Amino acid sequence: MSFCYSDLISLFNQCFAASYNTRLERGDDEPIYYPADGHIDHHRIVFAHGFFASALHEVAHWLLAGDARRLQVDYGYWYCPDGRDGEQQRQFEAVEIKPQAIEWALSLCCGFHFNVSCDNLNGSVEPDRHAFKAQVREQALRYLEQGFPPRAQTLMQALQRHYGQPDLTAEHFIL
């Protein structure tokens, strides 16, 4: 199956451009979220270099962000870049569990392979990818049981229809 980022852009924008004044856009640099401002009248989720996985990840952050967060550049969150120490990596992973659980579900709705991202290639401590993925899986299973956030559910359904994927079950989230 082919995964073209332009399909994802189209589906996201069909779901949210009118109702949330938000568009998904391909960027040439690092991913970032920009709220509307005096120069551009819509909010923008900019993903890196046309990478399908980057688009899914950035969208997952937007699907979680509340109203106030969506009015701030990059939702007002801190980001400690690659090269984190052990404590910084634990903090990074703690805030990444929910968005990566949604990203995993979005990936499954496309039939796209999900890779957990510890995002610390040059850190002083090697992240435990397996343990982090287990935490992400547990959150995904909680969402599956209790319901994904409404905007996530909207996009998941659009992706499932477009890519012809079945409804998600716990068996889909394999470590």
N, C-alpha and C positions, 0 to 999 in steps of 0.2 A: 504494500500500500504506500502511496506517495503522500508525504506530509508537506504541504505547501503553506508557508506562513500567510500567504494572501488569503487562503480559505479561512484561517483563524481570524485574521483581521476582519474579513467580511462578516463572519458569524458573530464575533464580539460586537461589532458596530451595529449590526441588525438588532441585537439584543439591548444595547445600552446607549447608543449615540443619542437617540431622541429622549429617552427617559432619564438619563443621568448626565447628558451633555458630555460624554466621555468617549474618546476614541482610542483604539489601539493603533500604534504606529511603529514601523520599523525604524530603528536608529542605526547609526554608524559607529557608535561608541558604547560606553557603559549604559546599562539600563537605568531608567529614572522615571519618576512620576512627576508631572507638572500640573498644578491646578490652572484653571483659566486665569488670565491676567489681562492687563490693559492692551497687550499686543495680540494675544490669541484667545478667542472667545470660548474655547472648549477645553476640557481637561484632557490630558494626554498620558497614556501609558506607553512609554517608549522602551522597546526591547532591543537587545543587542544583536547587531550584525545579521539580522534575518534568521536567527536561530529559533526554530520551532520551540525547543525546550525553554529558551529564555522567555519567549512570549507567554508560554503556559505559566512559568514561574511568576512573572511580573503581574499577570492577570490574577493569579491566586492571591497575591498581596492586596490588589484592589478589591477583590471579592470579599475580603475580610475587613477592610478599612471602614470605619464608621464615618458619619457625615463630617465631623470636625477634622478627622485625619485626612480626608479627601480634599481639604482646602489648604493643605500644606505640601510643600515640595517634599517628595519622597515620604509623604505621610507624617513628617516630623520625627521620624525614627533616626536613631544614631546608627551609624554603620562603621564598624571597625574593620578596615580592609584586611586582605590576606596578610598573614604574618602574625596572627593572634597567638597569645600565650594560652595556657590551659584554662584559666578562669575566663578570659575573653571568649574562648571557643565555647565554653559551657553557656555563657550568656547568649552568644549568637545562636546556638542550637535551641535554647529555650524559646526564643522568639520565632524560630523558623519551623517549629513542629507543626503548628496549625496551617500556615500557608503551604508547606510541603505536603501535608495530608490532602489538602484541596488540589494541589498540583498533581499528585498521584491519581486522584479521582478523575481530574480533567484528562490526564494522559490516557487512562483506561477508557474514557468515553470516546477517545479518538482512535484507540487501538495502537497508541504510541508507547514505546518502552520508557518507563520512568527510572531515573537514576536519582537517588538522594544526593543532595549537595551539601557537603560540609564546608566547602568554599574556603579552605585554608591550606593551600599547597605549600606555602613557605612558612608555616607556623612552627613554633618551637616544640609543639607536641603533635604527634600524629593523631588525628581524630579517629574515634572508634566508629567507623561507618556503619558496621552491623548493629551496634547498640542504638545509634541515632535512627537508623531505618526502622528498628523495632519500635521506637517511641513514635515515629511518624505513623507507622502502621496502626498502633493502638489508637492514635487520634483519629485516623481515617475510619477505623471500625466504630469508634464512638459517634462520629458524624453519620456513618451508615445507619447506626441504630437510632440515634436521636434526631437525625435530619441535618443535612448540610445547610449552611446559610442560604437564604432565599436567592440572592443573586447567583451564588455558585450553582444552585439547583437549576436555575434558568439556563445558564450557559451549558451545564452538563447535559441537559435534555436536548439543546440545540446541537451539541457535538455528537451525541448518540444518534440522533436522526441523520445528520450529515454523513457520519462515518459508518452507519449501520451497525452500531455496537449494542450489545444487550444491556439490560439493567444491571447495575453493580450488585455483587454479593460479597460476603466476607472472603470467599474463595478466590476472588480476583486479586486480593492484596497479599501476594506471596513474598515472603522474605527471601 
